[in-house]
Amino acid sequence: MLEARAFEPEFLRKLDLLVLGIKRARTVRAGQRALGRIQGLGIEPENFKDYAPGDDLRFLDWNAFARLDDLIIRTYRADRQVEITSLVDASASMGLPERDDKLGLALAIGAAFAYIGMADNDAVRIGAFSMRRGAMKLETTAFHRRRESYLNFKPFVMSVKSGGETRLGAAVDQLLLQRRPAGTVVVISDFLVSESDAEEALKRLVAARHEVKVIHVMGEQESTGSYPPGLFRVRDAETGEIRETIFGPSTAAALRRKVEQIASRVREICTTHAITYAQAFGASSFEDFMERELPLLGIVR
Amino acid sequence: MGFLSPQNFVYALSLAMLVLIYLRSRSRPTLDVSSLMLFDEAPAPVASVRHVRLDPMFWLEMATLAALTLGLAGMYVMRPPSMGHGRTHALVFDLGAAMSARDGQDQATRLDRARHDALEIINQAPVGDEFSVIGYALEAELRHPQSANLVALRKALDELVAMAVPARTAALRAALMRARGASEIDLFADRPPPNTVLADVASAAHVNFHLLGAGDANLAANLAANLAIVSLDPGTPGATRGRAVIRNFSARPHLCELAIDLGAGEVFHHTLMLSPREQAVVPFGPLMTGGVLHARILTSDAIEADNSRYAYAASDRAARVLVLSPDAAVRDDLARVLLALNSNFQIETADPSRYRPEANPIGADAKPLELVVMHDCYMPAIAAASTLLIYPPQNKSGAPSPAGISVDGNLASVDLHGESIGASGGGESLTLGATRIVALPEWMDSIASAAGAGHRSIPVAAIGHASGGPVGLIAFDVRNHLLLAPDHLDALILTVDLLKQLTAPRDVQIVSTGAYVSVPAIANARVTQPDGSVRVVAADRFGRVRIRPLQAGRYSIESGSLTTRLFANYYDATESDLGAKPVAESSPPAEKASAAAGVEPAREVHPLVFLLVALALLALMVESAVLIRHATRWGMRHV
């Protein structure tokens, strides 16, 4: 139940020092506010520029015209409210191996991102998706902006259960159907899906002008192949398909190779589409991941 | 193929256990994983899931357990004995009187011919084959244990002698049972054995039957004669004529020259023509005196044992006999029987309640009592050479037991056993009246027994030699003129036989061959047999030696100053009839009994225990190798 960790005060105090690294934030000041670039709606002057036909005459600096006889337009910085969505994969594959608590790790990361996102009073929500009875089920919380309301996420986070297939594309489609302004979407998944599905989903998010961050979570056991030796029948948690295999060193090596291969593909897709990619392999490294690795990757600052 | 210990198939449950374990193991641990995508490159086991998985480990373990189970069950195969080393033969010889018959042109005995055939078998056998020699007549006897020592075997064959007794089927069965361990049995006999006897052993061994002697068709041409003295009755010296019964077993008429000697002198000599298979009664006498009577057929004959017969002609010497009985009628009946035996007996009868032994002292001039007959009474004070106790009284507290005989009770009626009655009984039982239940001392031999309520066999007639002389016992009551009743002749015969034996001379016994005989002896006795051979027999604690004459003729038993002459007679109609065809001979005589009996050629039992254990060990080793290989492949140090 690693997700409970995301609501522990001690852990949250460590997150207080972090802010979400959103690339389109123009300035970062001591107040640690993320500012938008939309002109005219703010109250704080930003700059001056020569008047050009078509400019809103409401922003003409009449004092400067009177003194200098030049038409100068005053520009303002407008505050921008960014919507941050932590999109957590809650398919059956996230529930296995149980000892890895992969879903717990994903939810904890998602909640942590939400908490960090609240530092700028951005609208933050957490969503979980999985296929249930042949249909995509995307559940999201309401947007919350202040950290005082962070604990409102807890019931949702604690109630998410793994199950169903992973259809990343369908989840993204359902998310985009909500027609929200472009914001930041943190996709947290094991990406045990087809390469095309993952790539198409991420492409659609980017195309919708979302800033996408990908957190690739894997369990420690499955990423290292540390299964007990012997003959086993392995059953796919999502499809129910069964295969016999022999666990041993060679199998462990094959599993590690396969995980590395999947991670490389996802990383390649992310690189191609200018998506920030981070790996969180193993629940034991959760805090290190949040406090050290994410800052190193620039996802948080 | 068969199983020596089929009950050990209970160990086959281990196979069922293995199958259960296997089925349990088929449900291999199922591990739910996030995606099989991760296992694309993982190695899969060689065996895939199917209804009967070809799991070499399982089949190897199954083979191991199956081999061990079959081994424990004693699996064996029957196969023909391998030619060469290690074969075992049993040479079984019929040693009945008929094997001494001389037939054929060389006039060799059938036993000689059997011996010759056996020697040929021994000589032709490969080196390493082992033989045993078994003879049978009345009983089966191992003459030489299994051995490859040909010298000892030839000597054992040379020592085989036909006995003057009939060969019994039971003895043949016992002999074949003894020979059962051999891979091949060679049976030498003059008549085919019953198929049932062969069937008992044919499953375990190959039986070669060697028929000795010619068939009945050639018997007349090959045999000089086949005559026998059936019986010899000396009659009563000076009173009645004796008679000899002669029988011609041949299908041809034959001359029979008969001579009868009494002591050293010949009293009768006559030649008569006997028709085919005729039985003739030859009267002679009456004899003038008593003594040992010896009848001989002088004509050349196939079997010599039945050409000679002895009988004892009781002397008519005067002797005192005392008859004691509380019943006057019994005293009278016994006196009549005694006088019929010897008309010169001086018989005194008395009521035991009135008889005082001290009132009849044995004076210097008085003759001692030859015999005292006590009916329903016992008076130990009476001294006599011999004693006959009839219906002895029940033991009372403090009263002496009659001559060591324990009387334990009384039965209202008993049935005399058929075999006790003998030929006169015609095989039917005879019901007797009141009979004492007696326990015989060790020195007495029962000669007749009966069955009564709650008793399957109690002795009703017995004789033995005690320190005071011979003692006879008749356990049934002879009241109501039992001895003179025409319906109870067997009771009379038993009584007369006992009286004859009690009044016979102590140094003369005439018996049938094959019967056990007790002879008084002081210490070790030197027994000279009819063929001149001598052997020493130790006396038992009752002062007697027991011998079993197997040769017809005169035996001499010397013990100290005591010399007893024993005359053994042989006659058996079945055995002496060389032309008789037993039931089993309905099938044609054959050299091989297996063919005659319709039995498949016998094969040897070859246990497969060692082979099965070797297979089990091999399977275990292969399994170990497979395990090591798997362990290496999986990178584990052990499995």
Chai-1 contact restraints between the chains, C-beta under 6 A:
chainA,res_idxA,chainB,res_idxB,connection_type,confidence,min_distance_angstrom,max_distance_angstrom,comment,restraint_id
A,S93,B,S34,contact,1.0,0.0,6.0,A-B,restraint_1
A,S93,B,S35,contact,1.0,0.0,6.0,A-B,restraint_2
A,L96,B,D32,contact,1.0,0.0,6.0,A-B,restraint_3
A,L96,B,V33,contact,1.0,0.0,6.0,A-B,restraint_4
A,L96,B,S34,contact,1.0,0.0,6.0,A-B,restraint_5
A,L192,B,S34,contact,1.0,0.0,6.0,A-B,restraint_6
A,L192,B,S35,contact,1.0,0.0,6.0,A-B,restraint_7
A,L192,B,M37,contact,1.0,0.0,6.0,A-B,restraint_8
A,E222,B,S34,contact,1.0,0.0,6.0,A-B,restraint_9
A,P229,B,W634,contact,1.0,0.0,6.0,A-B,restraint_10
A,P229,B,M636,contact,1.0,0.0,6.0,A-B,restraint_11
A,L231,B,R28,contact,1.0,0.0,6.0,A-B,restraint_12
A,L231,B,P45,contact,1.0,0.0,6.0,A-B,restraint_13
A,F232,B,P29,contact,1.0,0.0,6.0,A-B,restraint_14
A,F232,B,L31,contact,1.0,0.0,6.0,A-B,restraint_15
A,R233,B,R28,contact,1.0,0.0,6.0,A-B,restraint_16
A,R233,B,T30,contact,1.0,0.0,6.0,A-B,restraint_17
A,V234,B,L31,contact,1.0,0.0,6.0,A-B,restraint_18
A,V234,B,V33,contact,1.0,0.0,6.0,A-B,restraint_19
A,V234,B,F39,contact,1.0,0.0,6.0,A-B,restraint_20
A,R235,B,T30,contact,1.0,0.0,6.0,A-B,restraint_21
A,R235,B,D32,contact,1.0,0.0,6.0,A-B,restraint_22
A,D236,B,S35,contact,1.0,0.0,6.0,A-B,restraint_23
A,D236,B,L36,contact,1.0,0.0,6.0,A-B,restraint_24
A,A237,B,D32,contact,1.0,0.0,6.0,A-B,restraint_25
A,A237,B,S34,contact,1.0,0.0,6.0,A-B,restraint_26
A,E241,B,L36,contact,1.0,0.0,6.0,A-B,restraint_27
A,R243,B,L36,contact,1.0,0.0,6.0,A-B,restraint_28
A,E244,B,A44,contact,1.0,0.0,6.0,A-B,restraint_29
A,E244,B,P45,contact,1.0,0.0,6.0,A-B,restraint_30
A,T245,B,F39,contact,1.0,0.0,6.0,A-B,restraint_31
A,T245,B,A42,contact,1.0,0.0,6.0,A-B,restraint_32
A,T245,B,A44,contact,1.0,0.0,6.0,A-B,restraint_33
A,I246,B,P43,contact,1.0,0.0,6.0,A-B,restraint_34
A,I246,B,P45,contact,1.0,0.0,6.0,A-B,restraint_35
A,G248,B,W634,contact,1.0,0.0,6.0,A-B,restraint_36
A,G248,B,G635,contact,1.0,0.0,6.0,A-B,restraint_37
A,P249,B,G635,contact,1.0,0.0,6.0,A-B,restraint_38
A,S250,B,P43,contact,1.0,0.0,6.0,A-B,restraint_39
A,T251,B,A42,contact,1.0,0.0,6.0,A-B,restraint_40
A,A254,B,E41,contact,1.0,0.0,6.0,A-B,restraint_41
A,A254,B,A42,contact,1.0,0.0,6.0,A-B,restraint_42
A,L255,B,L38,contact,1.0,0.0,6.0,A-B,restraint_43
A,K258,B,L38,contact,1.0,0.0,6.0,A-B,restraint_44
A,K258,B,E41,contact,1.0,0.0,6.0,A-B,restraint_45
